[in-house]
Amino acid sequence: MLQGMRDDEELGRITLAQVAQEAGVSISTVSKVLNGRRDVAAPTRVKVERVLDRSAYRRTTRVAREAPLIELVFHELESVWALELIRGVEKVAKANGASVVLTESGTRQAPGPEWIEGVLQRRPRGVVLVFSSLPAEVKQQLRSRSIPFVVIDPAGDPDPDVPSVGSANWNGGLAATRHLVQLGHRRIGIITGPEDMLCSLARLDGYRSALSMAGLPADPGLVRYGDFHVEGGRGRAAELLDLDDPPTAIFAGSDLQALGVLEAARLRELRVPHDLSVVGYDDVPLAQWSSPALTTVHQPLRQMAEGAAQMLMRLRTEESEEPAVTRLELATSLVVRQSTAECRQHGR
């Protein structure tokens, strides 16, 4: 059995036995580390991983017990756009005779350390992750086990060595703000996402560029950083609407934040869009059912997920040990509904 395993896992001159010898452990211990087993002491695991990393260890054939699964990993499943991503991955998985397993782990930056052990044990055909980045050790562990991975990146900008699918956040911010400018608004507030997320900064840059193109000043007092959730949108909108000279329009960096803006306006007896125009971002299904229906930037979430899963399937069949890094960026577009209208407050 061990001999068969050594044959399957040989890479050039590097064999399982040689890895074990260099690490000063048994072949079975190296096998346990490769298989994500929990019964290996942490210092031993680190030592074996370092040897695997130095020797650029990678399987040349896929193990027979690879599960017919695509693993989709979120840091939170409560997000309204999670369902759109699930549907996109599921469509491609079904076409390739696989099922989708969902995992919730970590923060918005990266999955938690406990996740890697589980995925190595499950041995899916590949992993799609909805995160901004991946730790170097996680990338190495997946690559050394020949588990391909792709990041769906609606929230940031992954490392250049990570295959990823994203969308045109700057263009989205530009289109949303330009729409409000064309409606005659001059004091336009923005509630973007967290300050440490590149998508938030890209949408903010698009907003500023649209103002600059129109010859309008970018008032820093009209900029707020949110959290992409309803409560955050309501709180930041309250700050903007309670200013001595409040905005006549607000661009919210997510549809959920835009719903929070609508609630903040309602509490102040402001009519949308008569007194305040509101633009969201994402175009999740509930955007068309808000009251009024939400003008928003369409982010092609389902297509992003399909593209990520298709990229994953291509990586599985890539013969090169170092496949070309792939980045796919899909276009965003403005969807005009009933939450925006011409500015009725002249001179502002």
C-alpha positions as CSV (number, residue, x, y, z in Angstrom):
1,M,0.0,0.0,0.0
2,L,2.8,2.4,0.9
3,Q,4.7,1.5,-2.3
4,G,1.6,2.4,-4.4
5,M,1.3,5.6,-2.5
6,R,4.9,6.5,-3.2
7,D,4.5,5.8,-6.9
8,D,1.4,8.0,-7.1
9,E,3.0,10.9,-5.2
10,E,6.4,10.9,-6.8
11,L,7.4,14.3,-8.3
12,G,10.6,14.0,-10.3
13,R,13.3,13.0,-7.8
14,I,11.2,13.9,-4.8
15,T,9.3,10.9,-3.2
16,L,7.3,10.5,-0.1
17,A,10.2,8.6,1.5
18,Q,12.6,11.4,0.7
19,V,10.3,14.0,2.3
20,A,10.0,11.8,5.4
21,Q,13.7,11.4,5.6
22,E,14.5,15.1,5.3
23,A,11.8,15.9,7.9
24,G,13.0,13.2,10.2
25,V,9.6,11.5,10.5
26,S,8.0,8.4,9.2
27,I,6.3,8.0,5.8
28,S,3.0,7.5,7.5
29,T,3.4,10.8,9.3
30,V,4.0,12.6,6.0
31,S,1.0,10.8,4.6
32,K,-1.1,12.0,7.5
33,V,0.0,15.6,6.9
34,L,-0.8,15.3,3.2
35,N,-4.3,13.9,4.0
36,G,-5.1,16.6,6.6
37,R,-5.3,14.2,9.5
38,R,-5.6,15.8,12.9
39,D,-3.5,13.2,14.8
40,V,-0.2,15.0,14.0
41,A,1.5,17.3,16.6
42,A,1.5,20.9,15.4
43,P,5.4,21.3,15.5
44,T,5.7,18.1,13.4
45,R,3.1,19.3,10.9
46,V,4.9,22.6,10.5
47,K,8.2,20.8,9.9
48,V,6.7,18.5,7.3
49,E,5.0,21.4,5.5
50,R,8.3,23.3,5.3
51,V,9.9,20.4,3.6
52,L,7.0,20.0,1.2
53,D,7.3,23.7,0.5
54,R,11.0,23.7,-0.1
55,S,10.8,20.7,-2.4
56,A,7.9,22.2,-4.3
57,Y,6.1,18.9,-3.7
58,R,3.0,18.4,-5.9
59,R,1.1,15.2,-6.8
60,T,1.3,14.3,-10.5
61,T,-1.9,12.2,-10.5
62,R,-5.2,12.7,-8.6
63,V,-6.0,10.2,-5.9
64,A,-8.7,7.7,-6.6
65,R,-10.7,8.8,-3.6
66,E,-11.1,12.3,-4.8
67,A,-14.7,13.3,-3.9
68,P,-17.1,14.5,-6.7
69,L,-17.5,17.9,-4.9
70,I,-16.8,21.5,-5.4
71,E,-16.3,23.3,-2.1
72,L,-17.6,26.8,-1.8
73,V,-16.3,28.7,1.2
74,F,-17.7,32.0,2.6
75,H,-16.8,34.0,5.7
76,E,-20.6,34.5,6.2
77,L,-23.6,32.8,4.6
78,E,-26.1,35.5,5.7
79,S,-25.3,37.8,2.9
80,V,-28.1,38.3,0.4
81,W,-25.7,37.8,-2.5
82,A,-24.5,34.4,-1.2
83,L,-27.4,32.6,-2.8
84,E,-26.5,34.1,-6.2
85,L,-23.0,32.8,-5.9
86,I,-24.2,29.3,-4.8
87,R,-26.5,29.1,-7.8
88,G,-23.7,30.0,-10.2
89,V,-21.3,27.4,-8.8
90,E,-24.0,24.8,-8.6
91,K,-24.8,25.2,-12.3
92,V,-21.3,24.4,-13.3
93,A,-20.9,21.6,-10.7
94,K,-24.0,19.8,-12.0
95,A,-22.8,20.0,-15.6
96,N,-19.6,18.3,-14.5
97,G,-21.2,15.6,-12.4
98,A,-20.3,17.1,-9.0
99,S,-22.2,18.5,-6.0
100,V,-21.5,21.6,-4.0
101,V,-20.6,21.6,-0.3
102,L,-20.8,24.9,1.6
103,T,-18.4,26.0,4.3
104,E,-18.5,29.1,6.5
105,S,-15.1,30.0,8.0
106,G,-12.8,32.8,8.9
107,T,-13.1,36.6,8.3
108,R,-13.7,38.5,5.0
109,Q,-9.9,38.4,4.4
110,A,-9.2,34.6,4.6
111,P,-10.7,31.3,5.8
112,G,-9.9,30.1,9.4
113,P,-7.0,27.8,10.1
114,E,-9.4,24.9,11.0
115,W,-10.8,24.9,7.5
116,I,-7.6,23.6,5.7
117,E,-7.6,20.3,7.7
118,G,-11.2,19.7,6.8
119,V,-10.8,20.3,3.1
120,L,-7.7,18.1,2.9
121,Q,-9.7,15.3,4.4
122,R,-12.7,15.8,2.1
123,R,-10.5,16.0,-1.0
124,P,-12.9,17.9,-3.3
125,R,-12.3,18.4,-7.0
126,G,-11.6,22.0,-6.2
127,V,-12.4,24.9,-4.0
128,V,-14.1,28.2,-4.8
129,L,-13.4,30.8,-2.0
130,V,-15.2,34.2,-1.5
131,F,-12.4,36.1,0.2
132,S,-10.1,39.0,-0.4
133,S,-6.9,36.9,0.0
134,L,-5.4,33.6,1.0
135,P,-2.4,33.0,3.4
136,A,0.7,31.7,1.6
137,E,0.6,28.5,3.7
138,V,-2.9,27.7,2.6
139,K,-2.1,28.2,-1.1
140,Q,0.9,25.9,-0.7
141,Q,-1.1,23.2,1.1
142,L,-3.8,23.1,-1.5
143,R,-1.3,23.1,-4.4
144,S,0.9,20.4,-2.9
145,R,-2.3,18.2,-2.7
146,S,-3.3,19.1,-6.3
147,I,-6.5,20.7,-5.1
148,P,-7.1,23.6,-7.5
149,F,-8.7,26.8,-6.1
150,V,-10.2,30.0,-7.4
151,V,-11.2,33.2,-5.5
152,I,-14.5,34.9,-6.3
153,D,-13.6,38.4,-5.4
154,P,-16.4,40.9,-5.1
155,A,-14.6,42.5,-2.2
156,G,-11.0,43.1,-3.0
157,D,-8.0,42.3,-5.2
158,P,-6.4,38.9,-4.6
159,D,-2.6,38.2,-4.8
160,P,-1.4,38.0,-8.4
161,D,-0.6,34.3,-8.1
162,V,-4.3,33.5,-7.2
163,P,-6.7,32.6,-10.0
164,S,-9.7,34.9,-9.4
165,V,-12.9,36.4,-10.7
166,G,-14.0,39.9,-9.9
167,S,-16.0,42.8,-11.3
168,A,-15.4,46.4,-12.4
169,N,-15.9,48.3,-9.1
170,W,-14.4,51.6,-10.3
171,N,-16.7,51.7,-13.3
172,G,-19.7,50.9,-11.0
173,G,-18.9,53.8,-8.7
174,L,-18.4,56.0,-11.7
175,A,-21.8,55.0,-13.3
176,A,-23.8,55.4,-10.1
177,T,-22.4,58.9,-9.4
178,R,-22.6,60.1,-13.0
179,H,-26.3,59.1,-13.0
180,L,-27.0,61.3,-10.0
181,V,-25.0,64.2,-11.5
182,Q,-27.0,64.0,-14.7
183,L,-30.1,64.3,-12.6
184,G,-28.9,67.6,-11.4
185,H,-27.6,66.6,-7.9
186,R,-24.6,68.5,-6.7
187,R,-24.4,67.4,-3.1
188,I,-24.0,63.6,-3.4
189,G,-23.1,61.5,-0.4
190,I,-21.5,58.1,-0.5
191,I,-21.6,55.2,2.0
192,T,-18.9,52.8,0.7
193,G,-17.8,49.6,2.4
194,P,-15.1,49.0,5.0
195,E,-12.0,51.2,4.6
196,D,-9.7,48.2,4.4
197,M,-11.4,46.6,1.4
198,L,-10.2,47.4,-2.1
199,C,-13.7,47.2,-3.6
200,S,-14.8,50.0,-1.2
201,L,-11.9,52.2,-2.3
202,A,-12.4,51.4,-6.0
203,R,-16.1,52.4,-5.8
204,L,-15.1,55.6,-3.9
205,D,-12.5,56.4,-6.5
206,G,-15.2,56.0,-9.2
207,Y,-17.5,58.3,-7.3
208,R,-14.7,61.0,-7.0
209,S,-13.8,60.6,-10.7
210,A,-17.4,61.2,-11.7
211,L,-17.6,64.4,-9.6
212,S,-14.3,65.6,-11.0
213,M,-15.4,65.0,-14.6
214,A,-18.5,67.2,-13.8
215,G,-16.4,69.9,-12.3
216,L,-17.9,69.3,-8.8
217,P,-15.8,69.3,-5.6
218,A,-15.5,66.0,-3.7
219,D,-16.6,67.1,-0.2
220,P,-14.9,64.7,2.4
221,G,-17.8,65.5,4.8
222,L,-20.1,63.6,2.5
223,V,-18.0,60.4,2.6
224,R,-18.8,57.6,5.0
225,Y,-17.4,54.0,5.4
226,G,-20.0,51.4,6.1
227,D,-20.1,47.6,6.5
228,F,-22.3,46.5,3.6
229,H,-25.2,45.7,6.0
230,V,-28.6,47.4,6.6
231,E,-27.8,48.7,10.0
232,G,-24.6,50.2,9.0
233,G,-26.3,51.9,6.0
234,R,-29.0,53.4,8.2
235,G,-26.4,54.7,10.8
236,R,-24.2,56.3,8.2
237,A,-27.1,57.7,6.3
238,A,-28.4,59.3,9.6
239,E,-25.1,61.1,9.9
240,L,-25.3,62.5,6.4
241,L,-29.0,63.5,6.6
242,D,-28.5,65.2,9.9
243,L,-25.8,67.5,8.5
244,D,-26.5,71.2,8.4
245,D,-26.3,71.0,4.6
246,P,-27.4,67.4,3.9
247,P,-26.9,65.6,0.5
248,T,-29.8,65.5,-2.0
249,A,-28.6,62.0,-3.1
250,I,-26.7,59.1,-1.6
251,F,-24.8,56.4,-3.4
252,A,-24.7,53.3,-1.1
253,G,-21.9,50.7,-1.7
254,S,-24.4,47.8,-1.4
255,D,-28.1,47.2,-1.8
256,L,-28.4,46.3,1.9
257,Q,-26.8,49.7,2.8
258,A,-29.2,51.4,0.4
259,L,-32.1,49.8,2.3
260,G,-30.7,51.3,5.4
261,V,-30.6,54.7,3.7
262,L,-34.3,54.3,2.8
263,E,-35.2,53.6,6.4
264,A,-33.1,56.6,7.6
265,A,-35.0,58.8,5.1
266,R,-38.4,57.4,6.2
267,L,-37.6,58.1,9.9
268,R,-37.0,61.8,8.9
269,E,-40.1,61.9,6.8
270,L,-38.0,62.4,3.6
271,R,-39.6,61.1,0.4
272,V,-37.5,58.9,-1.9
273,P,-36.9,60.0,-4.6
274,H,-38.8,63.4,-4.2
275,D,-36.6,64.6,-1.4
276,L,-33.6,62.2,-1.6
277,S,-32.3,60.0,-4.5
278,V,-30.7,56.7,-3.5
279,V,-28.5,54.3,-5.6
280,G,-27.4,50.9,-4.4
281,Y,-24.9,48.4,-5.5
282,D,-25.1,44.6,-6.4
283,D,-28.6,44.4,-7.8
284,V,-29.6,41.5,-5.6
285,P,-33.2,40.2,-6.3
286,L,-34.7,42.1,-3.4
287,A,-33.6,45.5,-4.9
288,Q,-36.5,45.5,-7.3
289,W,-39.0,44.8,-4.5
290,S,-37.9,47.6,-2.2
291,S,-40.2,50.6,-1.9
292,P,-39.5,52.4,-4.1
293,A,-37.7,49.9,-6.3
294,L,-34.0,50.5,-6.1
295,T,-31.8,52.1,-8.7
296,T,-28.6,50.1,-8.4
297,V,-25.3,49.0,-10.0
298,H,-25.7,45.4,-11.3
299,Q,-22.8,43.2,-10.2
300,P,-23.0,39.9,-12.2
301,L,-22.7,37.7,-9.1
302,R,-24.1,34.5,-10.6
303,Q,-21.9,34.9,-13.7
304,M,-18.9,35.6,-11.5
305,A,-19.6,32.3,-9.7
306,E,-20.1,30.4,-13.0
307,G,-16.8,31.9,-14.3
308,A,-15.0,30.9,-11.1
309,A,-16.3,27.3,-11.3
310,Q,-15.5,27.0,-15.0
311,M,-12.0,28.3,-14.3
312,L,-11.6,25.7,-11.6
313,M,-12.5,22.9,-14.0
314,R,-9.9,24.1,-16.4
315,L,-7.3,24.2,-13.7
316,R,-8.0,20.5,-12.9
317,T,-7.1,19.5,-16.4
318,E,-4.1,21.8,-16.6
319,E,-1.0,19.7,-17.4
320,S,1.6,22.3,-16.5
321,E,2.9,22.2,-12.9
322,E,2.6,26.0,-12.8
323,P,-0.6,26.9,-14.7
324,A,-0.9,30.4,-16.0
325,V,-2.5,32.7,-13.5
326,T,-5.9,33.7,-14.6
327,R,-7.9,36.9,-13.7
328,L,-11.4,37.4,-15.0
329,E,-13.1,40.8,-14.5
330,L,-16.7,41.2,-15.5
331,A,-18.5,44.4,-16.4
332,T,-20.9,46.2,-14.1
333,S,-23.9,48.2,-15.3
334,L,-26.4,50.7,-14.0
335,V,-30.0,49.6,-13.5
336,V,-32.4,52.6,-13.2
337,R,-35.6,52.1,-11.2
338,Q,-37.7,54.4,-9.0
339,S,-35.4,55.5,-6.2
340,T,-33.7,58.3,-8.2
341,A,-35.2,61.4,-9.7
342,E,-34.1,64.9,-10.8
343,C,-32.9,67.2,-8.0
344,R,-35.7,69.6,-7.0
345,Q,-33.5,71.7,-4.8
346,H,-32.0,74.2,-7.1
347,G,-28.6,75.7,-6.4
348,R,-27.5,72.6,-4.5
